Amino acid sequence: MPDIINNVTNNLYSASGHNIYVCELAPFNSYGLYNQQFKYFGGYNTAKNLSGSRSHLWDLYLLGAYMDDRASHSSGYFFYKRFSYNNYKPLYCSNFTDNAGQEIYAPIQNFSGLAVLNHPKFDNYKYTGSFAFNPIISTRINHQQAAESIIYRASYIPLYPLIFCSSIPTHKSFGPAFLSSFNIKVDGMDKLGDVEIDCSLVGGRSVISPDNVVTYRPNLDPFNQYIKMKSLNESDNQNITDESNNFADKYRAINLSDCAFYQGLFTGKNAYNDFGNAVQNSYSSNNMPRYKIVSMSLSIQQSIDLAFTYPGYSIDTSLIEFADVAGPRFASLGSRRVTGSIRLFSPQNYSFITTNASSLTLYFGGVFFYSMKNVDWQQPTISIDPGSGYFIEYNFTCRLTEFTAFNGLNNNRVSEFLWKNL
């Protein structure tokens, strides 16, 4: 067990001693919030067609005003969701970067060529960010699993609103934020690589992260105590007790040995078990496998359009006004594309994947299970390594299933993927 030293000097907190949290602003089963995506033709009071229509579009101001466990920020410009472990889930990121509004001010040009004054550019009041992490597997309790499930849902459901925060007191983040890109990959070319996930965010500024965000620390078993820091004084023998040197929950990063794929479709409550049985039945312990997975990847790219309007909105009989710092009011889904790749190694040049349009299921360990009904395959790329074998890479592009609907309609088809267990 390594020594843990946590130095706090003059009330300055090291970043490594803090947490990143992720929170769902509109959980997938909050049907009332998703009714905002229902639009009447001609306007609500003068509806020309009561059946209306749905769209992947959020009113960011209304979303903040109607989300659960909300409160108004002291500035009066933002809403926030109160911090609790029920709302915010710890995510152990390898890196996290965000931007609350870069290049807000631009110089005013004039006849002399000198910038006498600057002016704010309203359309730059938006939130962007990026982060990366490794999914983990635990012998008992995975403290990151709830956060992994949230990220999984955000990759699965188009335009899924989130907000991130940290326990660093001086750090503020904004939302609602949406995944503009989601990339999950595993590479075992040189070693048994770990599964890596990196994401990019874009969104509004009508929701701000809460204050008094605390640091989450793992517990010890059986005493349910926080981990004890090793003392500089060895004579107190504090560090030789079992509870000081063993975490209750051993864990490791999910790696290539936990991943699998199958050219088939699996749905319903038993989707994962059916997938596992199919994968196992495709191998024989009496014969050497004809190929091995070298790498797999899945990429989801979403183009999100932000609309800036008058910084205010009406609710019932009241008019709520914000300052310009509240950012864009509307976010809509411009486009979405799902692509991926599978790279195999074989001592012989066989065709292992049927490149006709087919179903495909990718499993990256943990909750990251993606079953796709309609996959179009590119032609494979083959690399020959003399004295070794063949490396065959298959790339694909995914399309929608039949009867795909919007979230909030109690439909299990909301994107390119089939519902497993969100």
C-alpha positions in Angstrom: 0.0 0.0 0.0 1.6 3.3 -1.0 2.1 6.1 1.5 -0.6 8.8 1.2 0.4 12.3 2.1 -2.1 15.1 1.8 -0.6 18.5 2.4 -2.9 21.5 2.9 -1.1 24.9 3.1 -2.8 28.3 3.6 -6.2 26.8 2.6 -5.0 25.9 -0.9 -6.3 22.5 -2.0 -4.4 20.2 -4.4 -6.4 19.2 -7.4 -5.5 15.5 -6.9 -7.3 15.5 -3.6 -10.6 16.5 -5.2 -13.5 14.9 -7.1 -15.2 15.4 -10.5 -18.9 14.7 -10.3 -21.5 14.3 -13.1 -25.2 14.8 -12.7 -28.3 14.2 -14.9 -30.4 17.3 -15.4 -33.2 15.3 -17.1 -33.0 11.7 -16.1 -34.3 9.4 -18.9 -37.4 8.4 -16.9 -38.4 12.1 -16.2 -41.2 12.1 -18.8 -42.5 15.5 -17.6 -39.2 17.2 -18.6 -39.1 15.4 -21.9 -42.6 16.9 -22.7 -40.7 20.1 -23.4 -39.6 18.4 -26.7 -43.2 18.3 -27.8 -44.1 21.2 -30.0 -47.6 22.4 -31.1 -48.0 23.7 -34.6 -48.8 27.3 -34.6 -48.1 27.8 -30.9 -49.7 26.4 -27.7 -52.6 28.8 -27.4 -53.4 28.8 -31.1 -52.6 25.2 -32.0 -53.5 24.3 -35.5 -52.7 20.7 -34.9 -53.1 19.3 -31.4 -51.1 16.2 -32.2 -48.0 18.4 -32.6 -44.6 17.0 -33.2 -41.4 16.2 -31.3 -37.8 17.3 -31.9 -34.4 17.0 -30.3 -34.5 20.5 -28.9 -34.2 21.8 -25.4 -35.2 25.1 -24.0 -32.2 25.5 -21.7 -33.8 28.2 -19.5 -37.0 26.1 -18.9 -35.0 23.0 -18.3 -33.1 24.7 -15.5 -36.3 26.1 -14.1 -38.2 22.8 -14.0 -35.4 20.3 -13.0 -35.8 18.6 -9.7 -34.1 19.8 -6.5 -33.3 23.2 -8.0 -32.6 26.5 -6.5 -31.7 30.0 -7.8 -28.2 31.3 -7.7 -27.5 34.3 -5.5 -26.6 36.3 -8.6 -30.1 35.8 -10.0 -28.7 34.8 -13.4 -28.6 31.0 -13.0 -30.3 28.0 -11.5 -28.4 25.2 -9.8 -29.2 21.6 -8.7 -28.4 21.1 -5.0 -25.5 18.9 -4.3 -26.1 15.5 -2.8 -24.8 12.0 -3.5 -28.2 11.1 -4.9 -27.8 13.7 -7.6 -24.0 13.9 -8.3 -21.9 10.8 -8.9 -18.1 10.7 -8.7 -16.2 10.2 -11.9 -12.4 9.5 -11.5 -11.1 11.3 -14.6 -7.6 11.1 -15.9 -8.1 14.7 -17.2 -10.8 17.3 -17.2 -10.8 20.6 -19.0 -13.6 23.1 -19.3 -14.2 26.6 -20.7 -16.9 28.9 -19.4 -16.7 31.4 -22.2 -13.4 32.0 -24.1 -13.1 35.0 -26.4 -16.1 36.8 -25.0 -14.7 40.2 -25.7 -13.6 41.5 -29.1 -12.1 44.9 -30.0 -14.3 47.6 -31.7 -12.7 48.7 -34.9 -12.6 52.4 -35.7 -11.2 54.8 -38.2 -7.8 55.1 -36.5 -7.2 51.3 -36.4 -6.7 51.4 -32.6 -9.1 49.5 -30.4 -10.5 52.1 -28.1 -13.2 49.9 -26.5 -14.1 46.2 -26.4 -17.5 44.8 -26.9 -18.9 41.4 -25.6 -19.9 38.8 -28.2 -23.0 37.2 -26.9 -22.7 34.1 -29.0 -19.4 33.2 -27.2 -21.2 32.9 -23.9 -21.3 29.1 -24.1 -19.8 26.2 -22.1 -17.4 23.7 -23.5 -15.3 21.0 -22.0 -13.6 17.6 -22.3 -12.7 14.7 -20.1 -11.3 11.2 -20.2 -11.5 8.2 -17.8 -11.2 4.5 -17.6 -14.1 2.3 -16.7 -13.3 0.1 -13.7 -14.3 -3.3 -12.4 -14.5 -4.0 -8.7 -14.5 -7.1 -6.6 -17.4 -5.8 -4.5 -18.6 -2.2 -5.0 -17.7 0.0 -7.9 -18.0 3.6 -6.7 -17.8 4.9 -10.2 -20.5 2.7 -11.7 -23.3 5.2 -11.2 -21.3 7.8 -13.1 -20.4 5.3 -15.8 -24.1 4.6 -16.2 -24.8 8.3 -16.7 -22.2 8.6 -19.4 -23.5 5.4 -21.0 -27.0 6.9 -21.1 -25.6 10.2 -22.6 -24.0 8.2 -25.4 -27.2 6.2 -26.0 -29.8 9.0 -25.8 -29.3 11.9 -28.3 -29.0 15.3 -26.6 -28.9 14.1 -23.0 -28.5 17.0 -20.7 -25.7 16.9 -18.0 -23.8 19.1 -15.7 -20.3 18.5 -14.2 -18.8 20.0 -11.1 -15.7 19.6 -8.9 -15.0 19.8 -5.2 -12.4 22.6 -5.9 -14.0 25.6 -4.2 -12.8 28.1 -6.9 -14.0 26.0 -9.9 -17.4 26.7 -11.4 -18.9 24.8 -14.3 -22.1 25.4 -16.3 -24.8 23.6 -18.1 -26.9 22.1 -19.5 -24.0 20.4 -21.3 -24.3 17.7 -24.0 -21.8 15.2 -25.4 -20.6 16.5 -28.7 -18.3 13.5 -29.1 -18.0 10.2 -27.3 -15.1 7.8 -28.1 -14.6 4.5 -26.4 -11.7 2.3 -27.5 -9.4 -0.5 -26.4 -6.0 -1.3 -28.0 -4.1 -4.5 -27.3 -1.5 -4.2 -30.1 1.5 -4.0 -27.8 0.0 -5.0 -24.5 -3.3 -5.8 -22.8 -4.6 -2.3 -23.1 -7.2 -0.7 -20.9 -10.6 0.6 -22.1 -10.4 4.4 -22.5 -13.3 6.8 -22.9 -12.8 10.4 -23.9 -15.7 12.9 -24.4 -16.2 16.5 -25.5 -19.0 18.8 -24.2 -20.8 21.8 -25.4 -23.8 23.5 -23.8 -25.4 26.5 -22.2 -24.8 28.6 -19.1 -28.3 28.8 -17.6 -27.4 26.2 -14.9 -24.4 26.7 -12.6 -22.6 24.1 -10.5 -23.5 24.1 -6.8 -21.5 25.4 -3.8 -20.2 23.3 -0.9 -19.3 20.3 -3.1 -17.6 17.8 -0.8 -14.8 15.3 -1.5 -15.8 11.6 -1.8 -13.4 9.2 -0.2 -13.5 5.4 -0.4 -14.5 3.5 2.8 -12.7 0.7 4.5 -14.1 -2.7 5.6 -15.1 -3.9 8.1 -15.0 -0.7 10.1 -16.6 1.6 7.5 -14.0 4.2 8.2 -12.2 6.6 5.9 -8.7 5.7 4.8 -6.2 6.8 7.4 -3.2 8.8 6.3 0.2 7.4 7.2 1.8 9.4 10.0 5.3 10.8 9.7 5.9 9.4 13.1 6.5 5.6 12.7 6.4 5.0 16.4 2.6 5.3 16.6 2.2 2.1 14.6 -0.9 3.5 13.0 0.0 2.1 9.6 0.3 -1.6 10.5 -3.3 -2.2 11.2 -5.3 -4.1 8.5 -7.9 -1.4 8.1 -5.2 1.2 7.3 -3.7 -0.8 4.5 -6.6 -2.5 2.6 -9.4 -1.0 0.7 -12.7 -2.8 1.0 -13.2 -2.7 -2.7 -10.3 -3.9 -4.9 -10.6 -2.6 -8.4 -8.8 -2.4 -11.7 -9.4 -0.8 -15.1 -11.4 -2.8 -17.6 -9.1 -4.1 -20.3 -9.2 -5.9 -23.6 -9.8 -9.3 -21.9 -13.2 -8.0 -20.8 -14.3 -7.0 -24.3 -16.1 -9.0 -27.0 -18.1 -8.6 -30.1 -20.7 -10.7 -32.0 -22.3 -10.2 -35.4 -25.8 -10.4 -34.0 -28.6 -8.4 -32.2 -29.5 -8.8 -28.5 -32.4 -7.0 -26.8 -34.5 -7.2 -23.7 -33.7 -7.9 -20.1 -31.6 -11.0 -21.0 -29.6 -9.2 -23.7 -26.2 -9.4 -21.9 -26.6 -13.1 -20.9 -27.7 -14.0 -24.4 -24.7 -12.1 -25.8 -22.3 -13.9 -23.5 -23.7 -17.3 -24.3 -23.4 -16.6 -28.1 -19.8 -15.5 -27.7 -18.9 -18.5 -25.6 -20.6 -20.9 -28.0 -18.7 -19.5 -31.0 -15.4 -20.8 -29.5 -14.2 -24.3 -28.9 -11.8 -25.3 -26.2 -10.5 -28.1 -28.5 -9.3 -25.8 -31.2 -7.1 -22.8 -31.3 -9.1 -19.6 -32.1 -8.7 -18.6 -35.7 -8.5 -14.9 -34.8 -7.9 -12.6 -31.8 -9.2 -9.1 -31.1 -6.4 -6.6 -31.4 -8.5 -3.4 -30.9 -12.1 -2.1 -31.0 -13.6 1.4 -31.0 -16.9 3.1 -31.2 -17.3 6.8 -31.9 -20.5 8.9 -31.5 -20.4 12.4 -33.0 -23.2 14.9 -32.3 -23.4 18.3 -33.9 -25.3 20.6 -31.5 -26.7 23.9 -32.6 -27.1 26.6 -30.0 -29.5 29.5 -30.5 -29.1 32.8 -28.7 -32.2 34.9 -28.2 -33.5 37.5 -25.8 -32.1 36.4 -22.3 -35.4 35.7 -20.7 -38.5 33.6 -20.9 -42.1 33.6 -19.8 -43.5 31.0 -17.4 -47.2 31.1 -16.5 -47.9 34.8 -16.0 -44.4 35.8 -15.0 -41.5 37.1 -17.2 -38.1 35.9 -16.0 -35.2 37.9 -17.2 -31.5 36.9 -17.1 -28.4 38.9 -18.0 -26.5 38.0 -21.2 -24.2 35.8 -19.1 -26.9 33.2 -19.0 -25.9 32.1 -22.5 -27.9 30.4 -25.2 -31.5 29.6 -24.7 -32.0 26.7 -27.2 -29.9 23.6 -28.0 -30.9 21.4 -30.9 -29.4 18.3 -32.5 -28.0 19.2 -35.9 -26.7 15.7 -36.8 -25.5 12.5 -35.2 -23.2 9.8 -36.6 -22.1 6.5 -35.1 -19.0 4.8 -36.5 -16.6 2.2 -35.2 -13.9 -0.4 -36.0 -12.7 -3.9 -35.1 -9.2 -5.0 -35.7 -8.4 -8.7 -35.7 -5.2 -10.8 -35.8 -5.0 -14.1 -37.5 -2.1 -16.4 -38.7 -4.2 -16.9 -41.9 -6.0 -14.5 -44.2 -9.6 -15.4 -43.7 -12.8 -13.4 -43.8 -14.1 -13.3 -40.3 -16.8 -10.7 -40.6 -19.5 -10.8 -43.2 -19.3 -7.3 -44.7 -22.9 -7.3 -45.9 -25.3 -5.1 -43.9 -25.9 -6.9 -40.6 -26.4 -6.5 -36.9 -23.5 -6.0 -34.5 -23.0 -6.0 -30.8 -19.9 -4.5 -29.1 -19.2 -4.9 -25.4 -16.5 -2.8 -23.8 -17.0 -4.2 -20.2 -19.1 -2.8 -17.4 -22.2 -1.1 -18.6 -20.9 -0.2 -22.0 -23.0 -2.6 -24.1 -24.0 -1.5 -27.6 -26.3 -3.7 -29.7 -26.9 -2.3 -33.2 -29.4 -3.7 -35.7 -28.3 -1.9 -38.9 -24.6 -1.7 -39.5 -23.1 -1.0 -42.9 -19.5 -2.4 -43.3 -16.7 -0.8 -45.2 -14.3 -3.1 -47.1 -11.6 -4.5 -44.8 -8.0 -3.2 -44.6 -5.4 -5.9 -44.4 -1.9 -5.5 -43.1 0.6 -8.3 -43.5 3.4 -8.8 -40.9 6.0 -11.3 -42.2 6.7 -14.0 -39.7 3.6 -13.1 -37.7 0.3 -13.0 -39.6 -2.5 -10.8 -40.8 -4.0 -7.8 -39.2 -7.5 -7.3 -40.6 -9.4 -4.1 -39.7 -13.2 -3.7 -40.3 -14.8 -0.3 -40.2 -18.5 0.3 -40.0 -21.2 3.0 -39.9 -24.4 2.5 -38.0 -27.9 3.6 -38.9 -31.3 3.8 -37.1 -33.5 0.9 -36.3 -37.1 0.7 -37.4 -39.7 2.5 -35.2 -37.0 4.7 -33.5 -38.7 7.3 -31.3 -37.9 10.1 -28.9 -37.0 9.5 -25.3 -39.9 10.1 -23.0 -42.3 8.1 -25.1 -41.7 4.9 -23.2 -40.1 3.4 -26.3 -37.0 1.2 -26.1 -35.6 2.5 -29.4 -34.4 6.0 -29.1 -31.2 5.9 -31.3 -29.0 3.5 -33.3 -28.7 1.2 -30.3 -31.2 -1.2 -28.8 -32.2 -0.8 -25.2 -30.4 -3.0 -22.7 -30.7 -1.8 -19.1 -30.2 1.9 -18.6 
